[in-house]
Amino acid sequence: MLAHEMKLQWMVLAVFMVLSKWQHCAAGDQLVPCYFIFGDSLADNGNNNKLQTLAKVDYAPYGVDFRNGPTGRFCNGLTIVDIIAEILGFHNYIPPFATAREADMLYGLNYASGSAGIRDETGQELGECISLNMQLQNHHKTVQNLTGMLGNESALTYLNKCLYSVGMGNNDYLNNYFLPQFFPTSQEYTLERYTQLLIEQYSQQLRSLYESGARKLVVFGLGKIGCVPGAIATYGTNGSACVELLNDASRLFNSKLLPAIDQLNDDLPDAKFIYINSYRIGEDSTVLDLKVNNTACCPSSAIAQCIPDQIPCQNRTQYMFWDSFHPTEIFNIFYAERSYSASDPSYAYPYDIRHLISLDQGVAEAM
């Protein structure tokens, strides 16, 4: 019992040390006390490793450019959220919930899961995954642990200062609606109706994050999902550069997500939701002058992932795609930097991550 009380006292002290350091931070220190991440394979950094699923990548050549080798990241190197964490001043990447230690939650956790979606059934043709609803349940456990340590009021004050990012919806199309051999949704709903149902469910899920203490939330829109090599190989393009039906779905989702963000900001006191325009940032990636935009860097399997232990391309900074679905680190850097500091106003709405984290810290002007 004494050991448990000492551990609890140490954890409480650690929280206040984190907050004190953050509130008096100098240049180069953490800009937020903690960062919580929800998403799919674009953000997963190991949560799927122990699941019974084909959607896991804890093997070479994944991680060929990452300091720890294969970790479960669907990339050759850093993911978008890794790079955002670096920009925010974190000295370590946000750990996966599946393997995190108790003290890790003070700095944030990554709940993302490859193949997961807004809908619970999404991605299950590949095996187990952690849907957004399940990710929110895992976060609820984290909030309960913090509340048990600090008391309700102090825990909420702490969580209010954290950054949250959510990126969902890709798989609800790629691994649900457009796979009629596995899922009935395309027979049950028109694309318009299905997308509206997705947005309604997503809005409730984002609202539940707010109710758990989140106030600063980044919501990533969908990119050009019809331009990934796996989609092109599966559906064909009818002479176009990309699968336009999939890109149409992405644009439809984004067009409905934007007013949903406005509604959340209007409805919820002190809520600060921002939208990152993934589609537009992807369009502007031509400035990178990548030489290969339609082929994976690694030899890929039928499920669009790298074949284990195969040798990838050597000029990885010239490739847009690492495997047949996921971008290379060079693109992730481009995307993360523009999400954080929008050099073009169309990249973020109503403002970028840099402005979001400065709000109520006496730095940003009122919007």
VEXVEX-161148 format. One record per residue (C-alpha): residue number from 1; residue in one letter; x, y, z. Coordinates in steps of 0.5 Angstrom, whole numbers. Layout:
N
{kolpa NUM; "A"; {X; Y; Z}};
...
END
This chain:
367
{kolpa 1; "M"; {0; 0; 0}};
{kolpa 2; "L"; {6; 5; 2}};
{kolpa 3; "A"; {9; 3; -5}};
{kolpa 4; "H"; {3; 5; -9}};
{kolpa 5; "E"; {2; 11; -5}};
{kolpa 6; "M"; {9; 13; -6}};
{kolpa 7; "K"; {8; 12; -14}};
{kolpa 8; "L"; {2; 16; -14}};
{kolpa 9; "Q"; {5; 22; -10}};
{kolpa 10; "W"; {11; 21; -16}};
{kolpa 11; "M"; {6; 21; -21}};
{kolpa 12; "V"; {2; 28; -19}};
{kolpa 13; "L"; {9; 31; -18}};
{kolpa 14; "A"; {11; 29; -25}};
{kolpa 15; "V"; {4; 32; -28}};
{kolpa 16; "F"; {6; 39; -24}};
{kolpa 17; "M"; {13; 39; -26}};
{kolpa 18; "V"; {11; 38; -34}};
{kolpa 19; "L"; {6; 43; -33}};
{kolpa 20; "S"; {11; 48; -30}};
{kolpa 21; "K"; {16; 47; -35}};
{kolpa 22; "W"; {11; 48; -40}};
{kolpa 23; "Q"; {8; 54; -37}};
{kolpa 24; "H"; {15; 57; -37}};
{kolpa 25; "C"; {18; 54; -43}};
{kolpa 26; "A"; {24; 57; -47}};
{kolpa 27; "A"; {25; 57; -54}};
{kolpa 28; "G"; {26; 49; -56}};
{kolpa 29; "D"; {22; 47; -50}};
{kolpa 30; "Q"; {15; 43; -51}};
{kolpa 31; "L"; {10; 48; -54}};
{kolpa 32; "V"; {4; 44; -50}};
{kolpa 33; "P"; {4; 39; -44}};
{kolpa 34; "C"; {1; 33; -48}};
{kolpa 35; "Y"; {-1; 31; -55}};
{kolpa 36; "F"; {-6; 25; -56}};
{kolpa 37; "I"; {-7; 22; -63}};
{kolpa 38; "F"; {-13; 18; -66}};
{kolpa 39; "G"; {-13; 15; -73}};
{kolpa 40; "D"; {-11; 10; -78}};
{kolpa 41; "S"; {-5; 7; -81}};
{kolpa 42; "L"; {-2; 14; -83}};
{kolpa 43; "A"; {-1; 15; -75}};
{kolpa 44; "D"; {-1; 8; -72}};
{kolpa 45; "N"; {6; 7; -69}};
{kolpa 46; "G"; {5; 0; -66}};
{kolpa 47; "N"; {-2; -1; -64}};
{kolpa 48; "N"; {-3; -7; -69}};
{kolpa 49; "N"; {3; -11; -68}};
{kolpa 50; "K"; {0; -16; -63}};
{kolpa 51; "L"; {-7; -16; -66}};
{kolpa 52; "Q"; {-9; -22; -71}};
{kolpa 53; "T"; {-9; -18; -77}};
{kolpa 54; "L"; {-6; -17; -84}};
{kolpa 55; "A"; {-5; -10; -83}};
{kolpa 56; "K"; {1; -9; -79}};
{kolpa 57; "V"; {8; -8; -81}};
{kolpa 58; "D"; {13; -10; -75}};
{kolpa 59; "Y"; {18; -12; -80}};
{kolpa 60; "A"; {23; -10; -85}};
{kolpa 61; "P"; {23; -6; -90}};
{kolpa 62; "Y"; {19; -2; -86}};
{kolpa 63; "G"; {23; 3; -81}};
{kolpa 64; "V"; {29; 3; -86}};
{kolpa 65; "D"; {30; 10; -85}};
{kolpa 66; "F"; {27; 10; -77}};
{kolpa 67; "R"; {32; 10; -72}};
{kolpa 68; "N"; {29; 4; -68}};
{kolpa 69; "G"; {28; 0; -75}};
{kolpa 70; "P"; {21; -3; -76}};
{kolpa 71; "T"; {16; -1; -70}};
{kolpa 72; "G"; {9; -2; -73}};
{kolpa 73; "R"; {10; 5; -77}};
{kolpa 74; "F"; {7; 4; -84}};
{kolpa 75; "C"; {13; 8; -87}};
{kolpa 76; "N"; {20; 8; -89}};
{kolpa 77; "G"; {21; 13; -83}};
{kolpa 78; "L"; {17; 18; -79}};
{kolpa 79; "T"; {10; 19; -80}};
{kolpa 80; "I"; {6; 26; -80}};
{kolpa 81; "V"; {4; 26; -72}};
{kolpa 82; "D"; {12; 24; -71}};
{kolpa 83; "I"; {14; 30; -74}};
{kolpa 84; "I"; {8; 34; -71}};
{kolpa 85; "A"; {11; 32; -64}};
{kolpa 86; "E"; {18; 34; -66}};
{kolpa 87; "I"; {16; 41; -68}};
{kolpa 88; "L"; {12; 41; -62}};
{kolpa 89; "G"; {18; 40; -58}};
{kolpa 90; "F"; {17; 33; -55}};
{kolpa 91; "H"; {24; 30; -54}};
{kolpa 92; "N"; {21; 23; -55}};
{kolpa 93; "Y"; {15; 21; -60}};
{kolpa 94; "I"; {9; 20; -57}};
{kolpa 95; "P"; {8; 12; -55}};
{kolpa 96; "P"; {3; 7; -58}};
{kolpa 97; "F"; {-3; 6; -52}};
{kolpa 98; "A"; {-1; -2; -53}};
{kolpa 99; "T"; {5; -1; -50}};
{kolpa 100; "A"; {5; 5; -46}};
{kolpa 101; "R"; {8; 6; -39}};
{kolpa 102; "E"; {3; 9; -34}};
{kolpa 103; "A"; {8; 15; -34}};
{kolpa 104; "D"; {7; 16; -41}};
{kolpa 105; "M"; {0; 19; -41}};
{kolpa 106; "L"; {3; 25; -38}};
{kolpa 107; "Y"; {6; 27; -45}};
{kolpa 108; "G"; {0; 24; -49}};
{kolpa 109; "L"; {-1; 17; -52}};
{kolpa 110; "N"; {-2; 15; -59}};
{kolpa 111; "Y"; {-9; 11; -60}};
{kolpa 112; "A"; {-8; 10; -68}};
{kolpa 113; "S"; {-10; 3; -71}};
{kolpa 114; "G"; {-8; 1; -78}};
{kolpa 115; "S"; {-15; -1; -83}};
{kolpa 116; "A"; {-19; 3; -77}};
{kolpa 117; "G"; {-25; 7; -79}};
{kolpa 118; "I"; {-30; 12; -76}};
{kolpa 119; "R"; {-35; 6; -77}};
{kolpa 120; "D"; {-34; 0; -73}};
{kolpa 121; "E"; {-34; -6; -78}};
{kolpa 122; "T"; {-29; -2; -83}};
{kolpa 123; "G"; {-22; -6; -84}};
{kolpa 124; "Q"; {-25; -12; -81}};
{kolpa 125; "E"; {-24; -16; -88}};
{kolpa 126; "L"; {-16; -15; -86}};
{kolpa 127; "G"; {-17; -18; -79}};
{kolpa 128; "E"; {-17; -14; -72}};
{kolpa 129; "C"; {-17; -7; -71}};
{kolpa 130; "I"; {-18; -1; -66}};
{kolpa 131; "S"; {-24; 3; -69}};
{kolpa 132; "L"; {-25; 10; -67}};
{kolpa 133; "N"; {-30; 8; -62}};
{kolpa 134; "M"; {-25; 3; -59}};
{kolpa 135; "Q"; {-20; 9; -59}};
{kolpa 136; "L"; {-24; 13; -55}};
{kolpa 137; "Q"; {-26; 8; -50}};
{kolpa 138; "N"; {-18; 7; -49}};
{kolpa 139; "H"; {-17; 14; -48}};
{kolpa 140; "H"; {-23; 14; -43}};
{kolpa 141; "K"; {-19; 9; -39}};
{kolpa 142; "T"; {-13; 14; -40}};
{kolpa 143; "V"; {-17; 20; -37}};
{kolpa 144; "Q"; {-20; 16; -31}};
{kolpa 145; "N"; {-13; 14; -29}};
{kolpa 146; "L"; {-11; 22; -29}};
{kolpa 147; "T"; {-17; 23; -26}};
{kolpa 148; "G"; {-15; 18; -20}};
{kolpa 149; "M"; {-9; 21; -19}};
{kolpa 150; "L"; {-10; 29; -20}};
{kolpa 151; "G"; {-18; 29; -18}};
{kolpa 152; "N"; {-23; 31; -23}};
{kolpa 153; "E"; {-22; 39; -23}};
{kolpa 154; "S"; {-14; 38; -24}};
{kolpa 155; "A"; {-14; 33; -29}};
{kolpa 156; "L"; {-19; 37; -34}};
{kolpa 157; "T"; {-15; 43; -33}};
{kolpa 158; "Y"; {-9; 39; -35}};
{kolpa 159; "L"; {-13; 36; -41}};
{kolpa 160; "N"; {-15; 42; -43}};
{kolpa 161; "K"; {-8; 45; -45}};
{kolpa 162; "C"; {-6; 38; -49}};
{kolpa 163; "L"; {-7; 38; -57}};
{kolpa 164; "Y"; {-11; 33; -60}};
{kolpa 165; "S"; {-11; 30; -67}};
{kolpa 166; "V"; {-16; 26; -71}};
{kolpa 167; "G"; {-15; 23; -78}};
{kolpa 168; "M"; {-20; 18; -80}};
{kolpa 169; "G"; {-25; 17; -86}};
{kolpa 170; "N"; {-20; 14; -91}};
{kolpa 171; "N"; {-21; 7; -89}};
{kolpa 172; "D"; {-29; 8; -89}};
{kolpa 173; "Y"; {-28; 8; -96}};
{kolpa 174; "L"; {-22; 4; -98}};
{kolpa 175; "N"; {-24; -2; -93}};
{kolpa 176; "N"; {-31; -1; -93}};
{kolpa 177; "Y"; {-36; 2; -98}};
{kolpa 178; "F"; {-32; 1; -104}};
{kolpa 179; "L"; {-31; -7; -102}};
{kolpa 180; "P"; {-38; -9; -104}};
{kolpa 181; "Q"; {-35; -16; -104}};
{kolpa 182; "F"; {-34; -16; -96}};
{kolpa 183; "F"; {-39; -10; -94}};
{kolpa 184; "P"; {-46; -9; -96}};
{kolpa 185; "T"; {-46; -1; -95}};
{kolpa 186; "S"; {-45; 1; -102}};
{kolpa 187; "Q"; {-52; -3; -103}};
{kolpa 188; "E"; {-55; 0; -97}};
{kolpa 189; "Y"; {-53; 7; -98}};
{kolpa 190; "T"; {-52; 12; -104}};
{kolpa 191; "L"; {-45; 15; -103}};
{kolpa 192; "E"; {-48; 22; -101}};
{kolpa 193; "R"; {-52; 18; -96}};
{kolpa 194; "Y"; {-46; 14; -93}};
{kolpa 195; "T"; {-42; 20; -93}};
{kolpa 196; "Q"; {-47; 24; -89}};
{kolpa 197; "L"; {-48; 18; -84}};
{kolpa 198; "L"; {-40; 18; -83}};
{kolpa 199; "I"; {-40; 25; -82}};
{kolpa 200; "E"; {-46; 25; -77}};
{kolpa 201; "Q"; {-42; 19; -73}};
{kolpa 202; "Y"; {-35; 23; -73}};
{kolpa 203; "S"; {-38; 29; -70}};
{kolpa 204; "Q"; {-41; 25; -64}};
{kolpa 205; "Q"; {-34; 22; -64}};
{kolpa 206; "L"; {-31; 29; -64}};
{kolpa 207; "R"; {-36; 31; -59}};
{kolpa 208; "S"; {-34; 26; -54}};
{kolpa 209; "L"; {-27; 28; -54}};
{kolpa 210; "Y"; {-29; 35; -52}};
{kolpa 211; "E"; {-33; 32; -46}};
{kolpa 212; "S"; {-27; 28; -44}};
{kolpa 213; "G"; {-23; 34; -43}};
{kolpa 214; "A"; {-20; 36; -50}};
{kolpa 215; "R"; {-21; 43; -52}};
{kolpa 216; "K"; {-15; 44; -58}};
{kolpa 217; "L"; {-17; 39; -63}};
{kolpa 218; "V"; {-14; 38; -70}};
{kolpa 219; "V"; {-18; 34; -75}};
{kolpa 220; "F"; {-15; 32; -82}};
{kolpa 221; "G"; {-19; 32; -88}};
{kolpa 222; "L"; {-18; 26; -93}};
{kolpa 223; "G"; {-13; 27; -98}};
{kolpa 224; "K"; {-13; 24; -106}};
{kolpa 225; "I"; {-15; 17; -104}};
{kolpa 226; "G"; {-16; 15; -111}};
{kolpa 227; "C"; {-8; 17; -113}};
{kolpa 228; "V"; {-5; 12; -108}};
{kolpa 229; "P"; {-2; 6; -113}};
{kolpa 230; "G"; {-6; 1; -109}};
{kolpa 231; "A"; {-13; 4; -111}};
{kolpa 232; "I"; {-10; 5; -118}};
{kolpa 233; "A"; {-8; -2; -119}};
{kolpa 234; "T"; {-15; -5; -116}};
{kolpa 235; "Y"; {-20; 0; -119}};
{kolpa 236; "G"; {-16; 2; -126}};
{kolpa 237; "T"; {-17; 10; -128}};
{kolpa 238; "N"; {-21; 10; -135}};
{kolpa 239; "G"; {-15; 14; -138}};
{kolpa 240; "S"; {-15; 19; -132}};
{kolpa 241; "A"; {-9; 19; -127}};
{kolpa 242; "C"; {-12; 17; -121}};
{kolpa 243; "V"; {-19; 14; -119}};
{kolpa 244; "E"; {-24; 19; -120}};
{kolpa 245; "L"; {-29; 16; -116}};
{kolpa 246; "L"; {-25; 15; -110}};
{kolpa 247; "N"; {-23; 22; -110}};
{kolpa 248; "D"; {-30; 25; -111}};
{kolpa 249; "A"; {-31; 21; -105}};
{kolpa 250; "S"; {-26; 24; -101}};
{kolpa 251; "R"; {-28; 31; -103}};
{kolpa 252; "L"; {-35; 30; -101}};
{kolpa 253; "F"; {-33; 28; -94}};
{kolpa 254; "N"; {-29; 34; -94}};
{kolpa 255; "S"; {-34; 38; -96}};
{kolpa 256; "K"; {-39; 36; -91}};
{kolpa 257; "L"; {-33; 36; -85}};
{kolpa 258; "L"; {-32; 43; -86}};
{kolpa 259; "P"; {-39; 45; -84}};
{kolpa 260; "A"; {-39; 40; -78}};
{kolpa 261; "I"; {-33; 43; -75}};
{kolpa 262; "D"; {-36; 50; -75}};
{kolpa 263; "Q"; {-42; 47; -72}};
{kolpa 264; "L"; {-38; 44; -66}};
{kolpa 265; "N"; {-34; 50; -65}};
{kolpa 266; "D"; {-41; 54; -65}};
{kolpa 267; "D"; {-44; 49; -60}};
{kolpa 268; "L"; {-39; 47; -55}};
{kolpa 269; "P"; {-36; 53; -50}};
{kolpa 270; "D"; {-28; 54; -51}};
{kolpa 271; "A"; {-28; 49; -56}};
{kolpa 272; "K"; {-22; 50; -62}};
{kolpa 273; "F"; {-23; 45; -67}};
{kolpa 274; "I"; {-19; 46; -74}};
{kolpa 275; "Y"; {-19; 43; -80}};
{kolpa 276; "I"; {-13; 41; -84}};
{kolpa 277; "N"; {-14; 41; -92}};
{kolpa 278; "S"; {-10; 34; -94}};
{kolpa 279; "Y"; {-13; 34; -101}};
{kolpa 280; "R"; {-10; 41; -102}};
{kolpa 281; "I"; {-4; 40; -99}};
{kolpa 282; "G"; {-3; 34; -103}};
{kolpa 283; "E"; {-4; 38; -109}};
{kolpa 284; "D"; {1; 42; -108}};
{kolpa 285; "S"; {6; 37; -106}};
{kolpa 286; "T"; {9; 38; -114}};
{kolpa 287; "V"; {14; 43; -111}};
{kolpa 288; "L"; {17; 37; -108}};
{kolpa 289; "D"; {19; 35; -115}};
{kolpa 290; "L"; {19; 28; -113}};
{kolpa 291; "K"; {21; 23; -119}};
{kolpa 292; "V"; {16; 18; -118}};
{kolpa 293; "N"; {9; 19; -116}};
{kolpa 294; "N"; {5; 13; -118}};
{kolpa 295; "T"; {9; 7; -116}};
{kolpa 296; "A"; {11; 4; -109}};
{kolpa 297; "C"; {18; 5; -107}};
{kolpa 298; "C"; {18; -2; -104}};
{kolpa 299; "P"; {16; -9; -107}};
{kolpa 300; "S"; {8; -9; -105}};
{kolpa 301; "S"; {4; -15; -104}};
{kolpa 302; "A"; {-4; -16; -106}};
{kolpa 303; "I"; {-6; -12; -100}};
{kolpa 304; "A"; {-1; -6; -102}};
{kolpa 305; "Q"; {4; -7; -96}};
{kolpa 306; "C"; {11; -8; -97}};
{kolpa 307; "I"; {13; -16; -98}};
{kolpa 308; "P"; {17; -18; -92}};
{kolpa 309; "D"; {25; -17; -92}};
{kolpa 310; "Q"; {25; -15; -100}};
{kolpa 311; "I"; {30; -9; -102}};
{kolpa 312; "P"; {26; -2; -103}};
{kolpa 313; "C"; {28; 3; -107}};
{kolpa 314; "Q"; {35; 7; -106}};
{kolpa 315; "N"; {32; 14; -108}};
{kolpa 316; "R"; {27; 14; -103}};
{kolpa 317; "T"; {27; 22; -102}};
{kolpa 318; "Q"; {25; 22; -110}};
{kolpa 319; "Y"; {18; 17; -108}};
{kolpa 320; "M"; {11; 20; -106}};
{kolpa 321; "F"; {9; 13; -104}};
{kolpa 322; "W"; {13; 8; -99}};
{kolpa 323; "D"; {8; 2; -100}};
{kolpa 324; "S"; {2; 2; -105}};
{kolpa 325; "F"; {-2; 6; -100}};
{kolpa 326; "H"; {2; 10; -95}};
{kolpa 327; "P"; {7; 16; -97}};
{kolpa 328; "T"; {14; 16; -95}};
{kolpa 329; "E"; {17; 20; -90}};
{kolpa 330; "I"; {19; 26; -95}};
{kolpa 331; "F"; {12; 27; -96}};
{kolpa 332; "N"; {10; 27; -89}};
{kolpa 333; "I"; {15; 32; -87}};
{kolpa 334; "F"; {12; 37; -93}};
{kolpa 335; "Y"; {5; 35; -90}};
{kolpa 336; "A"; {6; 36; -83}};
{kolpa 337; "E"; {10; 43; -84}};
{kolpa 338; "R"; {4; 46; -88}};
{kolpa 339; "S"; {-1; 43; -82}};
{kolpa 340; "Y"; {3; 46; -77}};
{kolpa 341; "S"; {5; 53; -81}};
{kolpa 342; "A"; {0; 54; -86}};
{kolpa 343; "S"; {4; 58; -92}};
{kolpa 344; "D"; {-2; 58; -96}};
{kolpa 345; "P"; {-9; 60; -92}};
{kolpa 346; "S"; {-13; 54; -96}};
{kolpa 347; "Y"; {-9; 49; -92}};
{kolpa 348; "A"; {-12; 50; -85}};
{kolpa 349; "Y"; {-19; 53; -83}};
{kolpa 350; "P"; {-20; 57; -79}};
{kolpa 351; "Y"; {-13; 57; -77}};
{kolpa 352; "D"; {-7; 53; -77}};
{kolpa 353; "I"; {-4; 48; -71}};
{kolpa 354; "R"; {1; 54; -69}};
{kolpa 355; "H"; {-4; 59; -68}};
{kolpa 356; "L"; {-9; 53; -65}};
{kolpa 357; "I"; {-3; 52; -59}};
{kolpa 358; "S"; {-2; 59; -58}};
{kolpa 359; "L"; {-9; 61; -56}};
{kolpa 360; "D"; {-10; 63; -49}};
{kolpa 361; "Q"; {-3; 63; -48}};
{kolpa 362; "G"; {-3; 70; -49}};
{kolpa 363; "V"; {1; 70; -56}};
{kolpa 364; "A"; {-5; 70; -61}};
{kolpa 365; "E"; {-10; 75; -62}};
{kolpa 366; "A"; {-17; 73; -61}};
{kolpa 367; "M"; {-20; 70; -67}};
END
